[in-house]
Amino acid sequence: MSKSAQDLLSPWKRTGSQFAEALVTWYRSHRRDWPWRTKFVEHGDPYYVWVSEIMLQQTTIQAVLPAYHRFLDNFPNLFRLSQGTEDQIRQACRGLGYYRRFRMLHEAAKVLTAGMRSEQDPVPWPRDFISWKALPGIGDYTAAAIASIAFGVPKAVVDGNVERVFCRLFNLQVVPDQKWKKVFQGVGDTLIPHDAPSDFNQGLMELGQAICIKQNPKCSICPVQNFCEAYAKGTQALAPAAKNKMVFEELRIHLFIVEKRGRLGLLQRKPSAKFLKGSWSFPNAIEASDQSLLWETDRIRVGDAKRLGVVKHGITKHKLEVVVSKVDVDEDYPGMRWFGEDEVEEALVSNMDRKALRLFLKVREKTPLDVYFS
């Protein structure tokens, strides 16, 4: 099925403006007061919008909320972010995963503040879609979101939620791909009102998040129900078509909690590590097919390791079985940082390490380890 934006919108004739008006009116009455929205309204600083859009990539709102506050506590403005170290930035956004986006955020911050001498200097913010997209780590969706919300640029956002809304509006029982994304971009750019681009885009996103959801969409309370062809034909469950199930690679990881006189040791992951390059972690290694260990951190001696148990974890397209063991040592390892039990969690970036730490604490709480492994 080959369609264009014009093909989809031609039956609407003049109803496009009515759709936009209905969507914007609903959004203004029902929008949720997320902190990034509140902060931008109060201060008008595009920084708050930008940070939120980066954090929300492939991450749920509930996971972002605590990290957003923590990040702004550490980096309250763009200049302070540009002065931060990569390790500090990892700590501020710990637990969110997909850390390349934050490296790119940091790089873009340094680009924008290159001519600034202090945080009191005005920021030379990009003011249009093309200029935002030119920055490191910013694609079509993020550029459209920031440009429309912070600067009133009439450029539509198209993400998975918006694709689902458009598939149902036009009863398209297809799997959205790059070709369809271009079609939907044309639809959105045609429908977006020039006097309310921010509310239109945020309304589309919120509609997909809260009403036009994947399973059991809430059609009875949908503000644009009258425009929806799938609703009229009762085919909401078929539009969009289901994607092929993702194939996951299964890996086994051995993670070692190193303890020395009540303190726990962390090592930095190698630049060549498969996961979370450069982050601080409990020493760990991937088990190869021949059962040898491919170390993600520097190697440690594990001959006296005591197995605690196994935790499950997922990273992108990988399902991980993490074998957690404990190693007692008397000596230091080069490059190892030592933390008390009450402070080590704050130093961990990955939820995999946090799961291992919780297992360690749980096992020890049940039975003292020196008895448990005797």
N, C-alpha and C positions, 0 to 999 in steps of 0.2 A: 504494500500500500504506500504510494508516494503522494505526499501532501505538502503543501506550503502553508505559511501563516495566512496568506490571502485566501487559500481554499477553505481553511478552518473558519475564518471570520466572515466570509462572504454571506452565509445565511443569517448572521447576526445583524447585518445592515447597520442600523443606528443604535443597536442595543448595547454596544460596547461601552459607551459612556454611562449607561444605566448600571451595567455590571460593576464598573469601577466605583460609581457612587455608592452602590449598596455595600460593596466590600469595605470602602473607606469609612462609611458611617458605622458599620458593625465594629470595625477595629477600634475606632475612637471610643466606643461605648464599652468594649469588652477586653481591651488590651490588658495584658498582665504587667504588673509593675516590677519588671526585672531591674536589678540595680544599675545595669548599663544604660537602660532607658532613663531612669531617674537621674543618674549623674549627668547624662548629656543634656537633659532638659534644664537641670540646675546650673550647669557650668558652660555648656556649649562647646566642650572640648572634644574634637574628633578622636582623641586618644582613647576615650572610654568606649567608643563604638568599635574602633579598630581592634583593641585587645579582646573584646567580647566576640567579635566575628572570627578571630583566629582561634580562640579557645573552643568555640562551638563547632568547629570543623570535626566531623566524625565523633562527636562527644555529646552526651546528653546534657540538658540544661541542669538537671539535679547534680551531676558530677561537676559542672562548671562553677556553680554558685559559691562553694567555699573557696575554690581555687582563685576565683576572680577577686574576692576580697583580699585574700592573702597576697596575690600578685600586686595589687594596687598599694597595699601596705608597704611592700618592698620597693616598688617602682611607681610612685604616684604620678609621674609625668614622663613625657617622651625623653627629655634630656637625661633624667636619672636612669631610665632604661638603657640608653645608649652607653652610659658609663658603667653599667653592670658587667660582671663576668659571666661567662657561659655557665659556670657552676652555680652561681647565684640565681641565674634565671631558671635553671633546671630545678633548683630547690623551690623556687616560688611557684612553679607550675607542676610540682610533683604529683604523681597519681593520674595525670590526664593521658599519658601515652602519646605516641605519634610526635616525638619531640623535634623533628626536623622543622615543623612549623614555627616553633619558638626560636630556633636558630635563625630562621629567615626573618622573623619579627625583629630580632636583635640587629641583624644586618641592615634591615630597612631603617631602623631607628638611627643607626650610625650614618646612613646615607643622608637622612633628612636633617640631622643635627650637625653635619660636617662644618657648617659655617657659624655655629652657635658657640658662645663662650660660657654661658651659664643658663640655668633653667628659667631665668627671668627674660631671656631673649625671646622674641616672637618666633614661632615655628613656621617654616615655609611649607605649609601643608599643600599637597596636591589638591586641586579643586575640581577635577573632572575624571571621568572613567579611565581614559587613556593614560593619564599621569599616574593614577593609582596602580594600574596594571603594570606599569614599568618598574615598580618597586619589587625587591626580592620577596618571593613567597606569596605574591598576590595574583590570583587568577581572575577569571571573568566574574564569578559569583561574588567574591570578596570585594573586588573593585566596585561592582554595581551596588552592593549593599552599603559600603562606606560612602561612596559618592552621593547616593540618593538620600541616605539618612542624615549625614552630616552636612551636605552641601546642596541638597535639593536638586540633584541632577536626575532627569527623567530617564533612567536606565533600569530596566527590569532585572530582578534577580531570578535565576533559574537553578534550583537545587532539587534534590529528590522529592521534597514535599511539594514543590511547585509543579514538578513533572506529573506527580500523582493527581493533583488538582486539575491540571489541564487535560490529562487523559480522561478523567471522568466528565469534565465539562463537555468535551467533544466526543465522548464514548469511543475512545481509541483503545482497543484491546490489543495493545502492542507492548513490547519491552522497550522502554525508552533507551535510546542509544545516542551517540554523538550527532547523528543526522537529525533525530527528533529533537535533541536539545537546541539545535540551531533553529528549528521550526518554532519551538516554544519561546525561544528568545525573541523571535520576530513577533509572535503573538503578544508577549508581555510588553515589548517596546511599543506596540500599537495601542494597547489598552491603557498603559500607565498615564494617569493625568498629570499634566505639567504643573498643576497647582498643588498637588499632594503626592509627589513621588515616594516620599518616606512612608507615609501611612499606607499607601497602596502596596508597596513591597513588604512592609512588616505585616500588613493584613494578609497577604498571600501566604507568607511563611507561617503565621499563626493559624490560619485556616487549615493548612496541612498538618500542623502539629497537634491541634486541639479538636478539630471537627472532621476534616476529610482524612481520617487516619487509615492505616493500612487495613486493619481488620475491623469490621463492624463500624463503618463511618456513621457519624451522628447526623444523618440527613435531615431528621425532623427539626433540628435547630440550626440548619445551615442557612446563612444569610443570603446565599446565591443559589439556593435550591431551584428557583424558577429558571435559571439559565443552564441547568445541568442536564445534558442529554442522557447520561447514564442513569441518573435518578428517574427521569421520565420513562426510560425503558426497563428499569429494574436490573440493570447490568453492572451495578457498582462493584460487585465482587470480581468482575472479569476485566475491569479497566483500572490500572494497566495490567497487562498480562504478567504472570509470574516469571521472575528471572530464574535461570538455572541455578541450582544450589551451588554455593561456593565449595570448592574442594580445598580442604585444609591439609597442610603438611603436619604430621605428628612427629614430635621430637621429645626426647628425654633429656632433661637437664639435671645435673648434680650440683646442688648448692650447699655450701659449707658455712655454718655459723661458727666462727672462730672466737673462742673466749680465752681471755688472759686476766686472771685475778678479778673476775666480775665485770670486765669490760669487753665489748664486742668489736671485732675488727672489720673494716670495709676496705676494699680495693677499687681502684678506678678501672672501668672496662676499657679494653684496648681500642685504639682507633679502627682496628680490623674486626671488632666484635660484630656478630650477626645482629644483635639486639642492643639498643640503648647505648650506642658508642659514647664513651667519655663519661658516663654517669658513675656514681659511687654505689657499690653493691657489695653484698656478701660474695666472697670468692665463688665462682661457678664455672662450669664447663658443660659443653654439649657432648652427649654420648654418641660417638660415631657408630657406623654399622658393624665395625669390628670390636665394639665396646671400649675402644680407647677414648680418652677424654680430649676434646678440643677446647682449650681454655679460653674463655671470654675475658677473664682477668689474668693477672700474673698467676703462675702456678704456685700452689702451696702443697705441703706434705699432708697426705690424707690417710696414711697407713693406719692410724689409730682412730679414725673417724667412727662415730657411733650414729647409726641411722635413727632418725626421729620419726620419719613417716613421709608421706607423699601429699603434695597439693597440686591442684590443677590450675592452669592459667592459660589465657589466650592472648596472643599478640598478632595483630593484623590477620594474616592467613595461616597462622600456626596454632596448633593445639599442643600445649606443653604439659608433660608430666614431670613435675619437679620433685626430685628425690632430695629431701632435706636431711642433712647430717650435722653433727656437732663435733668440733675438734678443739680439744684443750691444748694450749701451748704455754710455754714459759718465755719464749723468745719473741722478738719483733720480726716482722717481714718488711723488707724495703718497700716504702711507699704506702704502707698500711696506716689507716687512721683508726684511732681507738675511741669508742664512745661508751658512756654509761647506758644501762638499759633504759633509763628514763629519757635519754636524748637521742638514741640511735634512730628511732623511727622518723624523727624530723630530718635526718640526713639521707634517708632513703628516697629515691626517685620512683622506683618501680613498685607497682602493686604486687608483683611476684615476690619481691623481697619482703614486703609487709606481710604477705600470707605466710611466708616461711618464718618470720619473726613471731607471728601469732601462734603458729604451731609449736615453736620452741618454748614459748611462755606457757602454753597450755599443757604440754607434756611435763614441764618442770613443776607446774602447779599441782598436777595430779600426784606425782611422786618425785622426790628429789632425784636428780639425774644420776648421782653417784650410786644410789641404791637401785634405780630402775635398770641400769646397765651393768650391774655387778654380776 
